[in-house]
Amino acid sequence: MVAAAMKNQRQIELDYDARRQPTTSRYCAKCHKDIAPIAPARKIYLKGLFPRMVIHPGDLDGSEIEGIVGLDCAKQIGLKFTRPE
């Protein structure tokens, strides 16, 4: 039943770049660049480890991890998979 529910979720794989080491606690989940406190960012909802999937905000079931991404990465992911912070 869980597998069937996951199959119906709109989701995409997060192709992240973990080469950078963030220096603050506010950093992009996709590219790991630090995001300034006043800079706009978007929320994403993540599930799984390998591969890490971005879940569409309309398909949340409460088991997702919330993360943030910068605007450039949000556009690469697709704004429909993000929400304003």
Contacts in CASP RR format, 6 or more apart in sequence:
PFRMAT RR
TARGET T0000
AUTHOR 0000-0000-0000
METHOD contacts of the structure
MODEL  1
MVAAAMKNQRQIELDYDARRQPTTSRYCAKCHKDIAPIAPARKIYLKGLF
PRMVIHPGDLDGSEIEGIVGLDCAKQIGLKFTRPE
5 61 0 8 1.000
8 59 0 8 1.000
9 55 0 8 1.000
9 56 0 8 1.000
9 59 0 8 1.000
9 61 0 8 1.000
10 55 0 8 1.000
10 56 0 8 1.000
10 58 0 8 1.000
10 59 0 8 1.000
10 81 0 8 1.000
11 47 0 8 1.000
11 53 0 8 1.000
11 54 0 8 1.000
11 55 0 8 1.000
11 56 0 8 1.000
11 59 0 8 1.000
12 53 0 8 1.000
12 54 0 8 1.000
12 77 0 8 1.000
12 81 0 8 1.000
13 51 0 8 1.000
13 52 0 8 1.000
13 53 0 8 1.000
13 54 0 8 1.000
14 29 0 8 1.000
14 30 0 8 1.000
14 44 0 8 1.000
14 46 0 8 1.000
14 51 0 8 1.000
14 52 0 8 1.000
14 53 0 8 1.000
14 54 0 8 1.000
14 77 0 8 1.000
15 30 0 8 1.000
16 29 0 8 1.000
16 30 0 8 1.000
16 31 0 8 1.000
16 32 0 8 1.000
16 52 0 8 1.000
17 30 0 8 1.000
17 31 0 8 1.000
17 32 0 8 1.000
18 32 0 8 1.000
19 32 0 8 1.000
20 31 0 8 1.000
20 32 0 8 1.000
20 33 0 8 1.000
21 32 0 8 1.000
22 32 0 8 1.000
22 33 0 8 1.000
22 34 0 8 1.000
23 34 0 8 1.000
24 34 0 8 1.000
24 35 0 8 1.000
26 34 0 8 1.000
26 35 0 8 1.000
26 36 0 8 1.000
26 37 0 8 1.000
26 41 0 8 1.000
26 68 0 8 1.000
27 33 0 8 1.000
27 34 0 8 1.000
27 35 0 8 1.000
27 68 0 8 1.000
28 35 0 8 1.000
28 41 0 8 1.000
28 68 0 8 1.000
28 69 0 8 1.000
28 70 0 8 1.000
28 73 0 8 1.000
29 44 0 8 1.000
29 46 0 8 1.000
29 67 0 8 1.000
29 68 0 8 1.000
29 69 0 8 1.000
29 73 0 8 1.000
30 69 0 8 1.000
30 70 0 8 1.000
30 73 0 8 1.000
30 76 0 8 1.000
30 77 0 8 1.000
31 72 0 8 1.000
31 73 0 8 1.000
33 70 0 8 1.000
35 41 0 8 1.000
35 68 0 8 1.000
35 70 0 8 1.000
39 70 0 8 1.000
40 70 0 8 1.000
40 71 0 8 1.000
40 85 0 8 1.000
41 68 0 8 1.000
41 69 0 8 1.000
41 70 0 8 1.000
41 71 0 8 1.000
41 74 0 8 1.000
41 85 0 8 1.000
42 68 0 8 1.000
42 69 0 8 1.000
42 70 0 8 1.000
42 71 0 8 1.000
42 74 0 8 1.000
42 79 0 8 1.000
42 82 0 8 1.000
42 83 0 8 1.000
42 84 0 8 1.000
42 85 0 8 1.000
43 66 0 8 1.000
43 67 0 8 1.000
43 68 0 8 1.000
43 82 0 8 1.000
43 83 0 8 1.000
43 84 0 8 1.000
43 85 0 8 1.000
44 54 0 8 1.000
44 66 0 8 1.000
44 67 0 8 1.000
44 68 0 8 1.000
44 69 0 8 1.000
44 74 0 8 1.000
44 77 0 8 1.000
44 81 0 8 1.000
44 82 0 8 1.000
45 54 0 8 1.000
45 55 0 8 1.000
45 57 0 8 1.000
45 60 0 8 1.000
45 64 0 8 1.000
45 65 0 8 1.000
45 66 0 8 1.000
45 67 0 8 1.000
46 52 0 8 1.000
46 53 0 8 1.000
46 54 0 8 1.000
46 55 0 8 1.000
46 64 0 8 1.000
46 65 0 8 1.000
46 66 0 8 1.000
46 67 0 8 1.000
47 53 0 8 1.000
47 55 0 8 1.000
47 63 0 8 1.000
47 64 0 8 1.000
47 65 0 8 1.000
54 77 0 8 1.000
54 81 0 8 1.000
55 64 0 8 1.000
55 81 0 8 1.000
56 80 0 8 1.000
56 81 0 8 1.000
57 81 0 8 1.000
57 82 0 8 1.000
57 83 0 8 1.000
68 85 0 8 1.000
69 77 0 8 1.000
69 82 0 8 1.000
74 82 0 8 1.000
END
